[in-house]
Amino acid sequence: MTYKILDKINKPDVIKKLSFEQLNILASEIRDYMVSVVSKTGGHLASSLGAVEITLALYKVFNPPYDKIIWDVGHQAYCHKIITGRKNRFKTLRQKNGLSGFLKPSESKYDIFGAGHSSTSISAALGFAKARDLNNEKYEVISVIGDASIANGMALEAINHLGHDKTKMLIVVIDNEMSISPTVGALSEYFNRLMSGGVITKLRNKIKSVLQKIPAIGYPTTKVIMSMEEAIKAIFSPGIIFDELGVRYFGPINGHNIKLLTETLNNIKDIEGPKLLHIVTKKGKGYKPAEENPTLFHGIGPFDKKTGIPVCKPENPTYSKIFADAITGLASKYKKIVAIVAAMIEGTNLSIFKEKFSKRFFDVGIAEEHSVTFAAGLAKAGLKPFVCIYSTFLQRGIDQIIHDTGIQKLPVTFILDRAGLVGEDGATHHGVFDISYMKMIPNMVVMAPSDAIELQKMVKFAATYKDGPVSIRFPRGESFHYKNNSQIKLGEARIIQKGTKLTIINFGALLYELLQAVNTFDKQDKNKIEIIDARFAKPMDEKLIIESIKKTGNLITIEEGVIQGGFGQSVLEVISKHNINNVKVKLLGIPDKFIEHGTMQECRTECGLAKDNFIKIIKNFL
């Protein structure tokens, strides 16, 4: 497919030379190209479709990479990637050795600051702005952040600091949810044009300067005039809170009008101090299926471009679906169960729980720290909270887990979805640290199911456990079903098969991959392999583990988490504690590096957690 203007964009400097008519054509072409690529690779489509015009306006007004545009998360940055010399490589988006789905400085000089998690851009931008001032440099600094991300505590902390410090920088808030009535929107837009214009700004400053020189009445008169301006502005503007925090607010304005965006950015860029521009966009803009279902297209796998229907659906239910059905079923019996998510209702599959128990369901937004302590309060008041968050995002709440649940031994259950390697979202999203950070906390029970039935049983166990917090981790993707009759008891593992020469202790959902590997051996060798499904990383079934290792003298541990401080190292602690010597050991897990993006299977293969490597390692022991 050829594009009239996009095909000529190999670097962002060209944007400055284009007319507004050409920019509007370019915006349409970028959207079409974006949909074509993401329909094959999957990705965060809806937000990026809504951010095309603001991206083009920023590159028309500012001079990156000299001027620093810092994108929050990266969900809205696909247009930025396309126009900064990565148009052809965009076809490799989220593929192994291809473009990252997020911001990555090693990928391009235009990716000023790495991102993947929410609400970091304002803090980072303020750091750049302060460094600029200390170094006597002149570049502009712009943070681009979404309406959900700016409500996060970290973003608000940064705004509070920025308003107090009065450092010159710009925050662009992309609001893809707010609906403005035509009348209020038009009045606000007119008032914003008026107040952001250079003539008014100069006139305001001149009047203020003259008035303050008048004895006795000058200063009070200045205050009255400024108060009148703020009062008028407050009638039309939702941004009074930012003004009160010391950040000058402009907007809201139409985020799909490139001419208006460019004019406004030119008007406000030279104003000293912190500024915030509020733009209103449509998530999924320009692609009907995404406009009609922006939640589905927020993050989606490959889909049919014409219909928007996902290309493939899993044969088995996902672990997320298994969990959601389990907790919803239990909530009918256990009336004190409540569920908490942090802006991930669809991702955690808990819309079913919300529909059935709306008063017992809480979406706290992008507020992981708050979600943990909120749950602690619920638990202290006698309820049974389940905090359901992706493993990578719960990292933000570690202090609260320790301070507010661990020390007080509160019965909060942490459901760590997307635990392990998640594939195409890459290093910022792999959930590989939770085994380590959860098992280090006193009073914490750490569990991982090896199949769907185990997950159901663990959720039921957690629902009735009262002696402290519980952590249950499970991976992204389809569930695995294994014959299973044993019940879950605190700290008890289960033997999958008995053997004489090699003990393999598995923790989590890699049991399926392990069994595939073991089943390639002949009967004689299979009889040498003892497989233990640990179930618990804490407390650990020390008795069963020691008996097995004493019998075989050889040990392999398998986990889809970092080896450093992980499950395998806990097994070594048990061996040391019981003074067992002369054991040949191999710990399999995530090595001490950040794993880049690729398919889940590619990532597992890279880490030695796939069938072929299991076969190779086992052969070395037999």
Steps between C-alpha positions, in 0.01 A plus 500: 500500500629846410433828677515845342668677793598233753736334252704822497535522879836350594582750774283736706651822361274461196193557721586870541483556124154352452184709474209430731315342208794267440525422871135395507561266206810367676298434817256284303783312330676435832180360647450267206861381517478458876187284476651293218812419702337446839237272344791264432722557806254592771563798724358798686299645215208710625703754699751551218218556250375779724839670529597553134416872469667603826813309396516682167433836668779442754746421223388806302553735795796351687843372395562148633730349602646837610164576658405211726160339438447237769215258442320333787463120481535484121143400414462824302840505331456295181468812282814635669684181404376510141612860430840471673671282243342169600221484242634195318602319819156565647393177329719317755311653794515275811674223301824344621790733409243747363367831628387517860136578570615762750764774527855377477798743486727230356261479204495869404645832613143632487394263781631736764405294805409132529145414601247222524336556838263786565548850638879541487523771233440812711762401758752419227418819308549711812837333544597600145371855554697548822814357337450743209485796735800387703699453179388839361341337195191617312309196374129452563365205700160347433327214683220325307270309733155342484197586710516174697874524565487855636267387778771270636670600824846527343377745234323711761810502719700627203242772424509609863881528483485675163245757617705578808827517308361713211731334246423571135354196325181389330265213582267387221208300637327281242144454622326231298198460727370848578197625308459877468169653398528718187413821685739462792764357267476794261511760779792323662683477168448871431606598851804273475605661170460841657690426821782304333563760228825693507335844501286423805794347685718806437214735587429312823864522606522870404186594695623303799837679487344848475237442768749369752693828476197701617535571875244355739244376245723333241547158655137455621370607157727248327366223725139596420559495123684167510223355719238613247694329220518177698130518589401540134733218402359269768151532350614334179803299608535167680863587569463716809665227710820530294499877531465462875801266499704765320482354149341733247214326322391534136209318342316284445539519122429268208785250482427414136533855361864527393477873421350582839751278680791662316375853569448426868840334543666798330309739725594332827846357439689817600293570811721459804426249774305174494210466255241234428312465172185287518394351165194286436532207260306194391661171589516284188453803272471416131446124531134416559546172694741675740271801540211269585702280736803697625547266796552198274740695279693651789723195485414236242659206320488455121158570349319519167544856375162511325291373790717563805438143617800331671667245274524217749338410826654261756374143499508483880385774737774734618627487856342844548161358401546197727577732792210737426250214487643350819482817710156589366372156596655518846362850560147359497590281796750723679324834539808680630698455177567828319704555183732791424659588166722788390354608164508142369140375503516340156861385531424308819168372359317630806213667316304184588561565872412868462169417331398256772640678807527866405511623861783260580711599202743793500697643208739748661660615174874505440574504871682183601633631831155621601339172395718304743439720804133536408483119506681498834233727643225276364670195652547669836128578497417131454469457123695264273660710225655362181736752338519405132793667321752407234824383659706776341273774638483367855871583525381855567332395822779305672528736798126482559506120477770489767384784723123472477431130449811302597578657837133492603447145367186612317318242284537680168535277192718632219410358160799552273376471144749498207766350727806377316598589145222684319647510151453794267475777761858431600731601782271752669214252524649158576376394843820331613580658838196413712622164634804677641326806638206308646688218670735743676205639702434337839149352542447481121381174340631469143320266258500418129265258324634261239165464326142628493367265769782597736413866451138439593607315814749769597238774468272300729789447744570874506132582555503311830858575615502744794856504632658759270540613139508258207657538157381294201679545166395371160612569142349670202327276249326166476462274800623141519298212649675216679347207689458624852330356806703628794385790715698811584647503849727773631861435401438161338640409158378212286689226317419486129710190439752301703858440389835373624780714359385860444272732695333775297308753708266719296338818631218627283355456155811367323394151608338452158827577319691276742266203449531535123877477540490202738260312273765493226713261710460123490338318790830406662621861515158636596504273805817678614328840508307614806281806441373709790246777451597737781176701515651712777821703489422599858450311722681224315443127535844438650428142604401383152782692331770365732375142469511522122843663477652251745366222279617636163800720580418718198279808477349730238270785600274673249328836540386780269653769716843644567752254640640772727307463825255265333343163567810298411714691744243427771544129426876543540436662839303189600788275389745713699274503805486119503876462438461295182825470304610374159185601313535589133276803440366700205274802555288594199328838488543852368869598482634824649406724208194671356332286235391686188180447303405206282234231514462326835659189354794699361553665838482166680745345255742788557485433874539122467144439616375308198463132420822457299720645772325293767581186298863605467542576872326179610725291274804646674371362831397152387 
